[in-house]
Amino acid sequence: MPYASGGDADIYYETHGHGTAILMSAGMGGSGSFWTPQIAALAQRHQVILYDHVGTGRSVDNTAPPRSIAGMADDIAHVLDHASVSNAHVVGHAIGGIVGIELALRHPARLRSLVVVNGWGRADPFLRRCFEVRKQILNQSGPKAYVRAQPLFLYPPRWISDNAAQLDAEEERILAHFPTAATMNARIDMFLAFDPGDTLANIATPTLLASSRDDSLVPAYLSQQLAAAIPGARVREVEWGAHAFTAVIPDVFNNMLLGFCSEVDA
């Protein structure tokens, strides 16, 4: 698979399928593999572009300082350039959605649409408390404990119970590409500090805000607040699936995304 090289980083990315491009940006883990449940369905109609954030996964470069949000938005533009794509539907989960928002503000011509999944415009005290706890787990108990606890923040309790063997198997894969603690701490602090304020009113990109009502990490009301600030933004909520509902009920999310992209493309 190719790398978008140049500047101070080599960004791993991969493409699947053909058609109007959909670029997908992951959340805190940063790995494009987060979107595996979406590839088959989306690639039937679209060119799907997945990439690893700089400092995570196969784009790891621990010699470089952690990316700023603006730098991460520029990374998306760089990946699109390398893939010879002028513009794309940009889909971001949680902090990947924040990067999508920044891209819409910095490089609006590169987006056909923006989809923010379980995202926020400004972190509230609840969200800050959740991420403070996750940082404490990482810094006091180490990456293995952090990865072990991660499903508690991402998935519904029953789904965790029913998929325990799968989650156990994934732990080693995640740990094999886990960023340094310094990188993770910097990423968390950076995204909690994100506050675009009134500039959200400048976003003219067709925008969909998708959330799950049982998300215990990034509550759905944060998507509602974001919708109030972005002109014309649509909100779609699912009842169940928690923070990673894209993996828990992928067919529901895939159909939601495909329908939105079709409307924009039409």
C-alpha positions in Angstrom: 0.0 0.0 0.0 1.2 3.5 -0.7 2.6 6.3 1.5 1.9 10.0 1.0 5.5 11.1 1.4 7.0 14.6 1.6 7.5 17.2 4.2 8.2 15.8 7.6 6.1 12.5 7.5 5.3 9.5 5.5 1.5 8.9 5.8 0.3 5.4 5.3 -3.0 5.2 3.3 -4.9 2.7 1.3 -7.7 2.8 -1.3 -10.5 0.5 -2.1 -13.1 0.6 -4.9 -13.9 3.2 -7.5 -16.2 6.2 -7.8 -16.6 9.4 -5.9 -14.0 9.5 -3.1 -14.8 9.0 0.6 -11.9 9.7 2.9 -12.3 8.4 6.4 -10.4 9.7 9.5 -10.3 7.6 12.7 -10.7 8.7 16.3 -8.2 8.6 19.2 -6.4 5.4 18.0 -5.7 7.1 14.7 -5.7 3.8 12.6 -7.5 3.5 9.3 -8.4 -0.1 10.3 -11.1 1.4 12.5 -13.2 1.6 9.4 -12.9 -2.0 8.3 -16.6 -2.7 8.8 -17.3 0.0 6.2 -15.0 -1.0 3.4 -17.0 -3.6 1.5 -20.2 -1.7 1.5 -18.8 1.7 0.6 -16.3 0.4 -2.0 -19.2 -0.9 -4.2 -20.0 2.7 -5.1 -17.0 4.8 -4.0 -13.3 5.0 -3.8 -12.7 4.6 -0.1 -9.5 6.2 1.3 -8.3 5.1 4.7 -5.1 6.5 6.4 -3.3 6.4 9.7 -2.8 9.7 11.5 0.8 10.8 11.8 2.2 9.5 15.1 -0.1 6.4 15.1 -0.4 3.1 13.3 1.8 2.7 10.2 2.5 6.4 10.0 4.4 6.4 13.3 7.2 8.9 13.5 8.1 9.4 17.1 10.9 11.8 16.3 8.5 14.4 15.2 6.4 16.5 17.6 2.7 15.7 17.8 0.7 17.2 15.0 -1.5 20.3 15.6 -5.1 20.1 14.5 -4.3 22.4 11.6 -1.4 20.1 10.6 -3.6 17.1 10.7 -6.1 18.8 8.4 -3.2 19.6 6.0 -2.3 15.9 6.2 -5.7 15.0 4.8 -5.1 17.4 1.9 -1.7 15.8 1.3 -3.2 12.3 1.2 -5.8 13.5 -1.3 -3.1 15.0 -3.4 -1.1 11.8 -3.4 -4.2 9.8 -4.3 -4.9 12.3 -7.2 -8.3 13.2 -5.7 -9.4 16.8 -5.9 -12.2 16.6 -3.4 -13.9 13.9 -1.2 -16.6 13.1 1.2 -14.7 13.5 4.5 -15.9 11.2 7.3 -14.4 11.6 10.8 -15.0 9.7 14.0 -14.7 11.7 17.2 -11.3 13.5 16.9 -11.2 12.5 13.3 -14.4 14.6 13.0 -12.7 17.5 14.6 -9.9 17.3 12.0 -12.7 17.2 9.3 -14.1 20.4 10.8 -10.7 22.0 10.6 -10.3 20.9 7.0 -13.7 22.4 6.1 -12.4 25.7 7.6 -8.9 25.6 6.1 -9.4 23.9 2.8 -13.2 23.9 2.0 -12.6 23.1 -1.7 -11.3 19.7 -0.8 -14.6 18.5 0.7 -17.7 17.3 -1.2 -19.3 16.8 2.2 -18.4 16.5 5.9 -19.6 13.7 8.2 -18.8 14.0 11.9 -19.5 10.8 13.9 -19.9 11.2 17.6 -18.0 14.5 17.6 -18.0 17.8 19.3 -17.3 21.5 18.7 -16.1 22.3 22.3 -15.4 19.8 25.0 -17.7 20.1 28.1 -16.8 19.1 31.7 -18.2 15.6 31.2 -16.1 14.9 28.2 -13.0 16.3 29.9 -13.6 14.1 32.9 -13.8 11.0 30.7 -10.5 11.8 29.0 -8.8 12.7 32.2 -9.7 9.2 33.4 -8.3 7.6 30.2 -5.1 9.6 30.6 -4.7 8.4 34.2 -5.1 4.8 33.1 -2.5 5.2 30.5 0.0 7.1 32.6 -0.4 5.2 35.8 -1.0 1.7 34.5 0.5 1.7 31.0 -0.7 0.9 27.4 -1.9 -2.6 28.2 -4.3 -1.4 30.8 -5.4 1.5 28.6 -6.2 -0.9 25.7 -7.9 -3.3 28.0 -10.2 -0.6 29.3 -10.9 0.9 25.9 -13.9 -1.2 25.0 -15.7 0.1 28.1 -15.7 3.6 26.5 -16.5 2.5 23.0 -19.1 -0.3 23.0 -22.4 -1.2 24.7 -22.1 -3.6 27.6 -24.0 -6.5 26.0 -22.0 -6.2 22.8 -18.7 -6.4 24.8 -20.0 -9.5 26.5 -21.1 -11.1 23.2 -17.8 -10.2 21.5 -15.3 -10.8 24.3 -13.1 -13.2 22.2 -12.9 -10.8 19.3 -11.9 -8.0 21.7 -9.3 -10.1 23.4 -7.8 -11.0 20.0 -7.7 -7.3 18.9 -5.8 -6.2 22.0 -2.4 -7.6 20.8 -2.9 -6.0 17.3 -3.7 -2.6 18.9 -0.7 -2.8 21.3 1.6 -3.7 18.4 1.0 -0.3 16.8 0.2 1.7 20.0 1.6 5.3 20.0 3.9 6.5 22.8 2.3 7.8 25.9 3.7 11.2 25.2 1.9 11.2 21.8 -1.4 10.0 23.3 -1.3 12.6 26.0 -0.5 15.4 23.5 -3.4 14.2 21.2 -5.9 14.2 24.1 -4.8 17.6 25.4 -5.0 19.1 21.8 -8.4 17.8 21.1 -9.8 18.9 24.4 -8.5 22.4 23.7 -10.2 22.5 20.3 -12.7 25.4 20.2 -13.5 26.9 16.8 -16.1 29.2 18.3 -18.0 31.4 15.9 -15.9 30.2 12.9 -18.2 27.2 12.6 -20.7 29.5 11.1 -18.4 29.9 8.1 -18.7 26.2 7.1 -20.6 26.0 3.9 -19.9 22.3 3.2 -22.9 20.0 3.4 -22.6 18.5 6.8 -24.0 15.4 8.6 -23.6 14.9 12.3 -24.2 11.2 13.3 -24.4 10.1 16.9 -25.6 7.4 19.2 -28.0 8.2 22.1 -26.2 5.6 24.3 -22.7 7.0 23.7 -21.2 7.3 27.3 -18.0 8.9 26.1 -19.2 11.7 23.7 -22.8 12.3 24.5 -25.2 12.9 21.7 -26.1 16.4 23.0 -22.6 17.5 21.9 -23.6 16.7 18.3 -26.8 18.7 18.8 -24.8 21.7 20.0 -22.5 21.3 17.0 -25.5 21.3 14.6 -26.7 24.5 16.1 -23.4 26.2 15.1 -22.9 24.8 11.5 -25.4 26.3 9.0 -27.7 23.7 7.5 -26.1 20.7 9.3 -28.2 17.6 9.6 -28.4 15.3 12.6 -28.9 11.6 12.5 -29.1 9.6 15.8 -29.2 5.9 16.4 -30.7 4.4 19.5 -28.0 1.9 20.3 -24.4 1.2 19.5 -22.4 3.6 21.8 -19.3 5.5 20.8 -18.2 3.0 18.1 -21.7 2.3 16.7 -20.0 2.3 13.2 -18.6 -1.1 14.2 -21.5 -2.3 16.4 -24.2 -1.8 13.8 -22.2 -1.2 10.6 -25.1 -1.8 8.2 -27.1 1.0 9.7 -24.2 3.5 9.5 -23.2 2.4 6.0 -26.7 2.9 4.7 -26.9 6.3 6.4 -23.6 7.4 4.9 -24.3 6.1 1.4 -27.6 7.8 1.4 -26.1 11.1 2.4 -23.3 10.9 -0.1 -25.8 10.1 -2.9 -27.9 13.1 -2.1 -24.8 15.4 -2.1 -23.4 13.9 -5.3 -26.8 14.2 -7.0 
